[in-house]
Amino acid sequence: MCPTSARRVDNNSVDCSPLYVAFELGDRHWTLGFTVGVGQRPRRRVIRARALDALWPELAQAKQRFGLAPDAPVRSCYEAGLDGFWLHRALRAHGVANLVVDASSIEVNRRARRVKADALDVAKLAEMLVRYHAGEQRVWHVVRVPSVADEDRRHLERERATRVQEHTRLVNRIRGLLATQGLVLPVRGDGPAALARVRLWDGRPLPPGLHARLLREWERVERVAAEVRALEAARRALLTGSRAAPEAEAETAARAWAQQLLKLRAIGPTIAWAFSTELFAWRQFHNRREVGAVLGMVPTPYQSGTSHHEQGISRSGNARLRGLAVELAWMWLRYQPQSALSQWYTQRFAGGGPRLRRIGIVALARKLVIALWRYGQDGQLPAGALLKPAGVCA
């Protein structure tokens, strides 16, 4: 292995500096940008999307083109997007030091109209990759990549949330179709029988086309509701540890976090499992600022000369967790009214108008998530918070 600090000294020597490669990922083609330093025009290559068999020869050819040793280190990056993390894992498995970059953190031209093309994008990524490894750590934000098991564990709760949204959409469609005939019918388990009994304003039954469509929509509602119940049963099995299959250490940690959160009033299985698998159980936080930042609940001040104002929270984190945190804040006010956090909100925001209360509930949500992190990490119960009675886990 050649040292990474070695450089070319004559025509017969080999440069052992790293090879930098940036990926611009598309659905049909990938654009690769190779470079060895700042100020150098990247060598651009285009390969088929997801064609790893074509990628490795391109890396070898780029090393030869730049005069690098065959075993010279390779450092790469690509923007987080639809391709997920499989490419990151493949690159790491082949010894490539890859970074997954938050696309929204990449600096862009501030002009009203800017030129954008794959060639320009990959050149910009390659330049910033070199700057990052040269010590400019703030040039962009690097995404924390979960393990395969941690990423897989999120699917259950995400699928349940998707099915609940689908159920709501189907029920609203049924209600909308009935509203076109001036009808209001509760959507319950006896839907088909109720549709057969309903009558229009003039006493006639529903038109046959509308009746058939409503029956089909109702079948979809029942199917989705059954899937939601099955997913919730699977979640209960994970929370209680009643699954017959052997458990991984990470799964045990996720369940422990969820069970710890479930001890508190106002927290149910949905919020406990989501915060465990998506936030607390798979990564380490060093301070409260990191916890707030991962949810996008950090201030964004604007200051220029004498102009100074707040632009609200950044909203750069996990949008679904941020929504759950706000929902939890409202539940916390209801079920933990004597806690210090609820008292703080009541004194500062409860007497204000709707806008002030919305601002306050987001601030409470941020404080609450940080308090839950400390509670699960160190066992530090939020001040004034009450636990559920023994044996109650919902």
Buried (B, 14 or more C-beta within 10 A) or exposed (E): EBEEEBEBEEEEEBBBBBBBBBBBBBEEEBBBBBBBEEEBEBBBBBBEEBEEEBBEEBBEEBBEEBBBBEEBBBBBBBBBEEBEBEBBBBBBEEEBBBBBBEBEBBEEEEEEEEEEEBEBBBBBBBBBBBBBBEEEEEBBBBBEBBEEEBBEBBEBBEBBBBBBEBBEEBBEBBBEBBEEBEBEBEBEEEBEEBBEEBEEEEEEEBEEEBBEBBEEBBEBBBEBBEBBEEBBEBBBEBBEEEEEEEEEEBBEBBBBBBBBBBBBBBBEBBBBBBBBBBBBBBEEBEEBEBBBBBBBBBEEEEEEEEEEEEEEBBEBBBEBBBEBBBBBBEBBBEBBEEBBBBBBBEEBBEEEEEEEBEBBBBBBBBBBBBBBBBBBBEEEBBEEBBEBEEEEBE
